[in-house]
Amino acid sequence: MNAFSHALQARLEGLPVGLALELPGGQQVGPADAPVALRFHDRRSLTALALGEIGDVGAAIVEGRVMLQGSMRDLMAAAAGLLRGDPARANASWWQQMMARARSRAVHTIARDARQVQFHYDLSDDFYALWLDPRRVYSCAYYTQADMTLAQAQEAKLDLICRKLRLAPGERLLDIGAGWGGLLLWAAERYGVDATGITLSRNQHAHVQRLIEERGLQGRVRVRLCDWRELAAEGGGYDKIASVGMFEHVGRAHMPEYFRHVRSLLRPGGLLMNHGITAGGVDNAQLGAGLGDFIEKYIFPGGELLHVSAVLHDMAEAGLEMVDTENLRPHYARTLWAWSDALESRLDEALAVLSRQQGPEAAGRALRAYRLYLAGSAMGFERGWMALHQMVAIRPDGNLQTGTMVGAQSDYPFHRESLYSGRSTHPPAP
C-alpha cells in the first residue's frame, strides 16, 4: 500500500460510518463490510475525496465516474466526516464578492431566469409526484408534532403562512412563485381570499390551471405565466403577498429591486410573507467544498443564497418593515429527509418516468443528481450550513391610527397569539 493509500485509510478510519473504496487500479481501501462503498474510475475524483471536496465527488457520481453502493443517509454521514472545514464559513474575498455580484446581474434577466426555473421545475411532474406530498408542496414543511406525516406538516405550513398573513375573506392575495398551487388553493378555499399566483414553470402553470377548473374556482383564483418584474399593481395593490421558496432565484444583485417592486405591489398597511432559504454564512458567495458548484450545475442554475441579515437589510431599504422573523431550519432538514426517503423507496419508478422523457442515460444522471441533492440538502440544514427563514413585513401606511395599536400603521397586531394558538383570527370561508 503506497503513501496515498495509507493517507486514505487513515481518513476512512475516523469516519462515523464505514466507507470502502475501490481505487482505479482495483485496490481496495477501507472495511470490506462497510455500509457505503465507492468505486472510482479516475484518480481526479479520488483526489477530490481525499481533499474533502465532496461536491466534486458528487458530480463524479452523477456523471458515472464513481459508482455508489449504500444508503443516502449513510453516504451523507460519511461525506460530513470527510469535510476539512465548515462549507458555510468559506468566506469570499472582496474580489470574489465583486465578481459574484457582477455575475448575479448578468445571469438574472427575465429570459434567462425563465430558462433556469424551467430547467428545474419542468423536469417532470410525474417525477416530483413520486416523492412530494399529494398537494405537491415543494418547500419546507412545519412539524408541530413529532408523529406528523409529511402531508400533515405541509398543511400545517400552509395554514401557518395564512395565519401570519392574517388572511380574511375577500382580501386580494398575491403568491409570487406559486409552484403547484398548494398555497393558492388552501388560502382561497379555507380563508376565502381572491388569489393570484405567478410562476415561470410551464408545467406548474398548466397543473394549477387544471386544479382551478376542477375545483370551480374560476374568478376567485388565477395563475399567470410571468416574471415578477412583469407584474404591475392593480386595483390599489394587493392586501397580502406571499413569496415561498422563490426569492432564492432572484439573485443578490437584484434583491433591492425585488423588494422595491414587491412593495409597489402591496397596498399601504398590507403584509408580506417572505419564506425562503438563507445562507448559513454571513459573507460566503456559495457553499464551499464544491457543494455550491454542484447545486449550480445540476439542480438550481442561477440560485443564490443570502444571509438573513442581508435579506432584512434589502427589505428595510425598500421601505418594508420587518415585524416577525422565524427560523424553521430543522423543519427543512426533516422535510428533505422525507422527500429523500420517499424517492429512495421508488427508484425504479423514478428512473422509468425520467427515461420516458429524457432517455435512459440522461435519466440516470438526473436521478443520481436528485438523490444526492435531497440527502445533501437535508444534511446541510441539519448542520446549519443553510437556514429557512419566514420573514413577515409590513408596508406602513403612515396613519398612526391604523390597526389595533396606535402606531401599528398596518394590519399587523404586534402580538403572536393568533400564530401559535392553533386558531385563525379569521374563520375559514364557508
C-alpha positions as CSV (number, residue, x, y, z in Angstrom):
1,M,0.0,0.0,0.0
2,N,1.5,3.3,-1.1
3,A,1.6,6.6,0.9
4,F,-1.6,7.9,-0.8
5,S,-3.5,4.7,0.1
6,H,-2.2,4.9,3.6
7,A,-3.4,8.5,3.9
8,L,-6.8,7.5,2.6
9,Q,-7.0,4.6,5.0
10,A,-6.3,7.0,7.9
11,R,-9.1,9.3,6.8
12,L,-11.6,6.5,6.5
13,E,-10.8,5.2,10.0
14,G,-12.1,8.4,11.5
15,L,-15.4,8.4,9.8
16,P,-18.7,7.9,11.7
17,V,-19.8,5.1,9.3
18,G,-17.7,2.6,7.4
19,L,-16.7,3.6,3.9
20,A,-15.0,1.2,1.4
21,L,-13.2,2.5,-1.7
22,E,-12.1,0.7,-4.8
23,L,-9.4,2.6,-6.5
24,P,-9.0,2.9,-10.3
25,G,-6.5,0.0,-10.4
26,G,-8.7,-2.3,-8.4
27,Q,-7.0,-1.8,-5.0
28,Q,-9.4,-2.0,-2.0
29,V,-9.2,0.5,0.9
30,G,-11.4,0.5,3.9
31,P,-13.5,-2.2,5.6
32,A,-14.9,-4.9,3.3
33,D,-18.3,-4.9,5.1
34,A,-18.7,-1.1,5.1
35,P,-22.3,0.1,4.6
36,V,-21.1,2.5,1.9
37,A,-18.9,1.7,-1.0
38,L,-17.5,3.9,-3.8
39,R,-15.8,2.5,-6.9
40,F,-13.6,5.1,-8.6
41,H,-12.8,5.1,-12.3
42,D,-10.5,8.1,-12.3
43,R,-7.9,9.5,-9.9
44,R,-9.2,13.0,-10.1
45,S,-12.3,12.1,-8.3
46,L,-10.3,10.1,-5.7
47,T,-8.1,13.2,-5.1
48,A,-11.3,15.3,-4.6
49,L,-12.4,12.8,-1.9
50,A,-9.0,13.0,-0.2
51,L,-9.2,16.8,-0.2
52,G,-12.7,16.8,1.3
53,E,-14.2,18.3,-1.9
54,I,-17.4,16.3,-1.6
55,G,-19.3,18.4,-4.1
56,D,-16.8,17.3,-6.8
57,V,-17.2,13.6,-5.7
58,G,-21.0,14.1,-6.0
59,A,-20.5,15.4,-9.6
60,A,-18.4,12.3,-10.4
61,I,-21.2,10.1,-9.1
62,V,-23.7,11.9,-11.3
63,E,-21.5,11.5,-14.3
64,G,-20.8,7.9,-13.7
65,R,-17.1,8.2,-12.9
66,V,-17.8,7.0,-9.4
67,M,-20.2,4.1,-8.6
68,L,-22.1,4.2,-5.4
69,Q,-23.5,1.4,-3.2
70,G,-25.3,2.2,0.1
71,S,-28.0,4.3,1.6
72,M,-28.2,8.1,1.2
73,R,-28.2,8.5,5.0
74,D,-25.0,6.5,5.4
75,L,-23.4,8.3,2.5
76,M,-24.1,11.7,4.0
77,A,-22.7,10.7,7.4
78,A,-19.5,9.7,5.6
79,A,-19.4,12.8,3.5
80,A,-19.7,15.0,6.5
81,G,-16.8,13.2,8.1
82,L,-14.7,13.8,5.0
83,L,-15.0,17.6,5.1
84,R,-11.9,19.5,6.1
85,G,-13.9,22.5,7.3
86,D,-17.3,24.2,7.5
87,P,-18.5,24.8,4.0
88,A,-20.7,27.7,5.2
89,R,-17.6,29.5,6.5
90,A,-15.8,29.7,3.2
91,N,-15.6,33.5,3.2
92,A,-15.2,35.1,-0.2
93,S,-12.5,37.7,-0.8
94,W,-13.6,41.2,-1.9
95,W,-12.7,40.3,-5.4
96,Q,-14.8,37.1,-5.3
97,Q,-17.7,39.1,-3.9
98,M,-17.4,41.7,-6.6
99,M,-17.3,39.1,-9.3
100,A,-20.2,37.2,-7.8
101,R,-22.3,40.4,-7.8
102,A,-21.4,41.1,-11.4
103,R,-22.3,37.6,-12.4
104,S,-25.6,37.9,-10.5
105,R,-26.5,41.0,-12.5
106,A,-25.7,39.2,-15.7
107,V,-27.5,35.8,-15.2
108,H,-30.8,37.1,-13.9
109,T,-32.5,38.5,-17.0
110,I,-36.2,37.8,-17.5
111,A,-35.5,35.3,-20.3
112,R,-32.6,33.6,-18.5
113,D,-34.5,33.3,-15.2
114,A,-37.3,31.6,-17.1
115,R,-34.9,29.0,-18.6
116,Q,-33.3,28.4,-15.3
117,V,-36.6,27.9,-13.5
118,Q,-37.9,25.6,-16.2
119,F,-34.6,23.6,-16.0
120,H,-35.5,22.5,-12.5
121,Y,-39.3,22.7,-12.1
122,D,-40.2,21.4,-15.6
123,L,-38.0,18.2,-15.2
124,S,-41.1,16.0,-14.9
125,D,-44.4,16.5,-13.0
126,D,-44.7,12.7,-12.6
127,F,-41.2,12.5,-11.1
128,Y,-42.0,15.1,-8.5
129,A,-45.3,13.4,-7.7
130,L,-43.4,10.3,-6.7
131,W,-41.8,11.9,-3.6
132,L,-43.7,15.1,-2.8
133,D,-46.9,15.2,-0.7
134,P,-50.3,14.9,-2.5
135,R,-50.5,18.7,-2.8
136,R,-47.0,18.9,-4.3
137,V,-45.9,21.5,-1.8
138,Y,-42.2,21.9,-2.7
139,S,-41.0,23.9,0.3
140,C,-40.2,23.5,4.0
141,A,-42.9,21.7,5.9
142,Y,-43.9,22.6,9.5
143,Y,-43.7,19.7,12.0
144,T,-45.7,20.8,15.1
145,Q,-46.0,17.2,16.3
146,A,-43.3,14.5,16.4
147,D,-45.6,11.9,14.7
148,M,-46.7,14.2,11.8
149,T,-46.7,12.8,8.3
150,L,-45.2,14.9,5.5
151,A,-48.7,15.7,4.2
152,Q,-49.9,16.9,7.6
153,A,-46.8,19.0,8.1
154,Q,-47.2,20.7,4.7
155,E,-50.8,21.5,5.5
156,A,-49.6,22.9,8.9
157,K,-47.1,25.1,7.0
158,L,-49.7,26.4,4.6
159,D,-52.0,27.3,7.4
160,L,-49.2,29.0,9.4
161,I,-48.5,31.2,6.4
162,C,-52.1,32.1,6.1
163,R,-52.3,33.0,9.9
164,K,-49.1,35.0,9.7
165,L,-50.6,37.0,6.8
166,R,-53.9,37.3,8.8
167,L,-55.9,36.4,5.7
168,A,-59.5,37.5,5.7
169,P,-62.4,36.7,3.3
170,G,-62.4,38.9,0.2
171,E,-58.8,40.1,0.6
172,R,-56.5,40.0,-2.5
173,L,-53.6,37.7,-2.1
174,L,-50.6,37.5,-4.5
175,D,-48.4,34.4,-4.4
176,I,-45.1,35.0,-6.1
177,G,-43.7,31.7,-7.2
178,A,-46.9,29.7,-6.8
179,G,-45.5,26.3,-7.5
180,W,-48.1,23.6,-8.0
181,G,-50.8,25.8,-6.3
182,G,-50.8,24.5,-2.8
183,L,-50.9,27.8,-1.0
184,L,-53.2,29.5,-3.6
185,L,-55.9,26.8,-3.2
186,W,-55.5,26.5,0.6
187,A,-55.9,30.3,1.0
188,A,-58.9,30.5,-1.4
189,E,-60.8,27.5,-0.1
190,R,-60.1,27.9,3.6
191,Y,-59.7,31.7,4.0
192,G,-62.0,33.0,1.3
193,V,-59.4,35.2,-0.4
194,D,-59.2,36.3,-4.0
195,A,-55.8,34.7,-5.0
196,T,-53.4,35.4,-7.9
197,G,-50.3,33.3,-8.4
198,I,-47.4,33.7,-10.8
199,T,-44.8,31.1,-12.0
200,L,-42.2,30.7,-14.7
201,S,-42.8,27.0,-14.9
202,R,-45.0,25.9,-17.8
203,N,-45.7,22.6,-16.2
204,Q,-46.8,24.2,-12.9
205,H,-48.9,26.8,-14.7
206,A,-50.8,24.1,-16.6
207,H,-51.2,22.0,-13.4
208,V,-52.7,24.9,-11.4
209,Q,-55.0,25.9,-14.2
210,R,-56.4,22.4,-14.3
211,L,-56.9,22.4,-10.5
212,I,-58.7,25.8,-10.6
213,E,-61.1,24.4,-13.2
214,E,-61.6,21.1,-11.4
215,R,-62.5,22.9,-8.1
216,G,-64.7,25.5,-9.7
217,L,-62.5,28.4,-8.5
218,Q,-62.5,30.4,-11.7
219,G,-63.0,34.1,-10.9
220,R,-61.5,33.7,-7.4
221,V,-58.2,32.1,-8.2
222,R,-55.9,32.7,-11.2
223,V,-52.3,31.8,-12.2
224,R,-50.2,33.7,-14.6
225,L,-47.1,32.6,-16.5
226,C,-44.8,35.6,-16.0
227,D,-41.8,37.0,-14.2
228,W,-42.2,39.1,-11.0
229,R,-40.7,42.1,-12.9
230,E,-43.6,41.9,-15.4
231,L,-46.4,42.2,-12.8
232,A,-47.9,45.6,-12.1
233,A,-50.0,46.7,-9.2
234,E,-53.7,46.5,-9.9
235,G,-56.7,48.0,-8.0
236,G,-54.6,49.8,-5.4
237,G,-52.3,47.0,-4.7
238,Y,-52.7,43.5,-3.0
239,D,-53.7,43.2,0.6
240,K,-51.3,40.4,1.3
241,I,-48.3,39.0,-0.6
242,A,-46.6,35.6,-0.1
243,S,-43.3,34.6,-1.6
244,V,-42.5,31.0,-0.8
245,G,-39.3,29.3,-1.9
246,M,-38.9,31.8,-4.7
247,F,-36.6,34.6,-3.8
248,E,-33.6,32.3,-3.9
249,H,-33.9,32.7,-7.7
250,V,-33.8,36.5,-7.7
251,G,-30.1,36.9,-7.3
252,R,-28.1,39.0,-4.9
253,A,-27.6,41.9,-7.3
254,H,-31.4,42.2,-7.9
255,M,-32.6,41.8,-4.4
256,P,-33.1,45.5,-3.7
257,E,-35.0,45.9,-6.9
258,Y,-37.1,42.8,-6.0
259,F,-38.2,44.2,-2.6
260,R,-38.9,47.6,-4.1
261,H,-41.2,46.0,-6.7
262,V,-42.9,43.9,-4.1
263,R,-43.5,47.0,-2.0
264,S,-45.1,48.7,-5.1
265,L,-47.5,45.7,-5.4
266,L,-48.6,45.8,-1.8
267,R,-51.2,48.3,-0.6
268,P,-50.2,50.6,2.3
269,G,-50.8,48.8,5.6
270,G,-50.6,45.4,3.9
271,L,-48.5,42.4,4.9
272,L,-45.7,40.4,3.1
273,M,-44.6,36.9,4.0
274,N,-41.1,36.1,2.5
275,H,-40.4,32.4,3.1
276,G,-37.1,31.1,1.7
277,I,-33.7,29.5,2.1
278,T,-31.0,31.7,3.6
279,A,-27.2,31.2,3.8
280,G,-25.6,29.9,7.0
281,G,-22.5,32.0,6.4
282,V,-22.6,35.8,6.5
283,D,-20.2,36.6,3.7
284,N,-19.8,33.4,1.6
285,A,-21.0,33.7,-2.1
286,Q,-21.9,30.0,-2.0
287,L,-21.2,26.8,-0.1
288,G,-17.6,25.6,-0.2
289,A,-16.2,22.1,-0.7
290,G,-17.6,22.0,-4.2
291,L,-21.2,21.9,-2.9
292,G,-22.3,25.2,-4.3
293,D,-20.9,24.3,-7.8
294,F,-22.8,21.0,-7.7
295,I,-26.1,22.8,-7.0
296,E,-25.4,25.4,-9.7
297,K,-24.7,22.8,-12.3
298,Y,-27.2,20.0,-11.7
299,I,-30.1,21.4,-9.6
300,F,-30.6,25.2,-9.4
301,P,-28.7,27.1,-12.1
302,G,-28.7,30.8,-11.1
303,G,-29.8,30.1,-7.5
304,E,-28.2,32.4,-4.9
305,L,-28.5,32.4,-1.1
306,L,-28.1,35.5,1.1
307,H,-27.7,35.6,4.9
308,V,-30.9,36.6,6.7
309,S,-29.2,39.9,7.8
310,A,-28.6,40.8,4.1
311,V,-32.2,40.0,3.2
312,L,-33.6,42.1,6.0
313,H,-31.3,45.0,5.0
314,D,-32.6,45.0,1.5
315,M,-36.1,44.6,2.7
316,A,-35.8,47.6,5.0
317,E,-34.1,49.7,2.3
318,A,-37.1,49.1,0.1
319,G,-39.4,50.6,2.8
320,L,-40.7,47.3,4.2
321,E,-40.7,47.0,8.0
322,M,-39.9,43.5,9.3
323,V,-42.3,42.7,12.1
324,D,-41.7,38.9,12.6
325,T,-38.9,36.5,11.7
326,E,-38.7,32.8,12.4
327,N,-36.1,30.2,11.5
328,L,-37.5,26.8,10.6
329,R,-34.1,25.2,9.7
330,P,-34.6,21.8,11.4
331,H,-38.1,21.6,9.9
332,Y,-36.5,21.8,6.4
333,A,-34.0,19.0,7.3
334,R,-36.8,16.7,8.3
335,T,-38.8,17.7,5.1
336,L,-35.8,16.9,2.9
337,W,-35.2,13.6,4.6
338,A,-38.9,12.8,4.0
339,W,-38.5,13.6,0.3
340,S,-35.2,11.7,0.1
341,D,-36.7,8.6,1.8
342,A,-39.7,8.7,-0.5
343,L,-37.6,8.9,-3.6
344,E,-35.2,6.1,-2.4
345,S,-38.2,3.9,-2.0
346,R,-39.3,4.4,-5.6
347,L,-36.0,4.5,-7.6
348,D,-37.1,2.1,-10.3
349,E,-40.3,4.0,-10.9
350,A,-38.4,7.3,-10.9
351,L,-35.9,6.0,-13.5
352,A,-38.7,4.8,-15.7
353,V,-40.6,8.1,-15.5
354,L,-37.4,10.1,-16.4
355,S,-36.4,7.7,-19.1
356,R,-39.7,8.1,-20.9
357,Q,-38.9,11.9,-21.2
358,Q,-35.2,12.0,-21.5
359,G,-33.8,8.6,-22.5
360,P,-32.0,6.2,-20.1
361,E,-28.6,8.0,-20.0
362,A,-29.9,11.4,-19.1
363,A,-32.5,9.9,-16.8
364,G,-29.8,8.1,-14.8
365,R,-27.8,11.3,-14.4
366,A,-30.8,13.3,-13.3
367,L,-31.9,10.7,-10.8
368,R,-28.4,10.4,-9.3
369,A,-28.2,14.2,-9.0
370,Y,-31.6,14.4,-7.2
371,R,-30.7,11.6,-4.8
372,L,-27.6,13.5,-3.8
373,Y,-29.3,16.9,-3.8
374,L,-32.1,15.9,-1.5
375,A,-30.0,14.0,1.0
376,G,-27.1,16.5,0.9
377,S,-29.5,19.4,1.5
378,A,-31.0,17.6,4.5
379,M,-27.5,17.2,5.9
380,G,-26.8,20.9,5.2
381,F,-29.9,22.1,7.1
382,E,-29.2,19.8,10.0
383,R,-25.7,21.2,10.3
384,G,-26.6,24.8,9.9
385,W,-24.9,25.4,6.5
386,M,-28.3,26.8,5.4
387,A,-31.3,28.1,7.1
388,L,-35.0,28.6,6.3
389,H,-36.5,31.9,7.4
390,Q,-40.1,33.2,7.3
391,M,-40.0,37.0,7.4
392,V,-43.2,39.0,7.8
393,A,-43.0,42.6,6.8
394,I,-45.5,45.5,6.5
395,R,-45.7,48.5,4.2
396,P,-46.5,51.2,6.8
397,D,-49.4,53.4,5.7
398,G,-48.2,56.5,7.7
399,N,-51.5,56.6,9.6
400,L,-50.8,56.2,13.3
401,Q,-54.5,55.2,14.0
402,T,-54.5,52.2,11.6
403,G,-54.5,48.8,13.2
404,T,-55.2,47.5,16.7
405,M,-52.5,49.6,18.4
406,V,-51.5,53.3,18.0
407,G,-48.6,53.4,15.6
408,A,-49.2,49.9,14.1
409,Q,-49.7,51.6,10.7
410,S,-50.8,48.2,9.3
411,D,-53.0,45.1,9.7
412,Y,-50.3,43.5,11.9
413,P,-51.4,43.1,15.5
414,F,-47.9,43.2,17.0
415,H,-48.5,40.1,19.0
416,R,-48.2,36.4,18.2
417,E,-51.3,35.0,19.9
418,S,-53.1,34.1,16.6
419,L,-50.0,32.4,15.2
420,Y,-49.5,29.7,17.8
421,S,-52.9,29.2,19.4
422,G,-53.9,26.9,16.6
423,R,-56.8,29.1,15.6
424,S,-57.0,31.6,12.8
425,T,-58.0,35.2,13.7
426,H,-60.5,34.9,10.8
427,P,-62.7,31.8,10.4
428,P,-62.3,29.7,7.2
429,A,-64.6,30.7,4.4
430,P,-67.8,28.7,4.1
